[in-house]
């Protein structure tokens, strides 16, 4: 732990634990419980979908992780 992370660590001790058990979300690498847009806009989400498919993900895996239908305008 560096001197710069000490205040964050102390603040994390004052907060309740997250559902995963961690106190500070910066150290938690768990994914959202279901499909998510990860706060990306439609263009960014489409680019991320293409990147994942190019990296070898199956369309089912991408659909399971990214909420592409929620991001598309009605």
Secondary structure, DSSP 8 states (H G I E B T S, - for coil): --TTTHHHHHHHHTS---TTS-S-GGG-----SS-B-TT--HHHHHHHHHHHHHTT--HHHHHHHB-HHHHS--
